[in-house]
Amino acid sequence: MILAVIKRHDMSNDLTGVWHAGQIKDPRTGKMHELIQMQSSWNSVTGGLHGHVILEGSVDVTIPSEIANILINSANNEANANIFNVVAPSNLNRVNYLKHTVTGGRLTVTLFYKEVR
């Protein structure tokens, strides 16, 4: 299953994502799926190349923990998007974006879930 959690976000603005379950049920099949990967891609980035895409996890959303921190270090990575393998997904997960010195561009982040067997 694929879940696009950020679609073409304006990178001149920080973003705190919404929480997504580490395991979700496919509404079509009723089978459980577990978070296994996060893919982040960006294009047309302007300003300083020092933004961050951050994957956080939490048991109950009160105390988030950083799972991954991807540095935005190029103006465009669509031909070579960043993929982070999630070894042990948390109960809840969210993706945040911090612009720091980035002044523009578009960000897309997708979560990939695999069927639990």
N, C-alpha and C positions, 0 to 999 in steps of 0.2 A: 504494500500500500504506500502511496505517496501523498504527503501532506505539505502543500506550499504554505508556509507560515508567514513569509514576508514576500510580497510581490512588488517589484519595481519601486521600492521605498526611496523617497527623496533623501539622499545621503547628507543633505545640509541640516537634517534634523535627527537628534537622538531618538531612539525607540526602545521602549520596554515592552517586550512581547507578552502574550497571554500564555498561561500554563497549559501544557498538553500532557496527557497521560503517557507514561512509559510503555504501557500496554493498552491497546485499543481493540475493540471487536469490529470486525468487518461486517457492516450492516447487510451485505449481500449474502455472505456465507455463514455468518455467526461464529467464525473462527477467530481466535485471539492472535494478535500481531504485536511484536515487540520492536521498539526503536533500535535501529542498528547503525544508521548513518545520518550525518547532517552534511548537506552540500550548500556551499555559499558561492555566489557569483556576483560580480559587479562590473559596471561599465561607465565610461565617461566621467571618471573620478577627477575632480579638480581640487585645488588647494594642496595642503600638505598630505602626504601619503602616510597617515598615522591613525586611521580609524580602526575600530575593533568590532568583530562579530563575536559574541560571547554566548556559549551554551551553558545554561545553569540547570541544576537539578535540585530537588527538594523532596523531603518526605511529606511535608504538610504546608508548603509555601511560606512559612514563617521565617525559616532560615535557609536561604538559597546558598548553594555551593557552586563554584565555578568548575565546570567539567572540561571546557575547551575555550581557548581564546585565540582567535585567528586575526592576525594583523593584516590590514588592508595596505599592501605595499606596492601596488601597481595601479595604473589608471584603468586597466581592463584585464579581467582574468576569465572571460567567457570561453576562450579557446582552451583553457586549462583550469577549470573551476576547482575550488578547494573542497576535498571530501574528508570528513573526520569520522572515523569508525568509533562508535559508542560501544565500549566493552561491557559496561554494566549500567543500563539506563536507570535513572531514579524513578521513584513513584510518579513524580511530576517533573516536566522539563519545559524550559522556555528559552527563546533566543532574544538577546538584546543587541542593540547596535549603539556604539559610542562614536561620535564623529571626530572628536578631538580637533584636528586641524583640517579635516575634509570640509570643503565648501559646496560640493555638488557631486552628482552622479546618481546611479540607480543600483539598488541592492535587492537581490532575490535569494531567499533561503528556503530550502526544502528539507523536510525530514522524511526518512525512508524507514518503513516498518516491514519486518519479515514475519511470516507465519510461525507461531510457536508450535513445535511438534512434541 
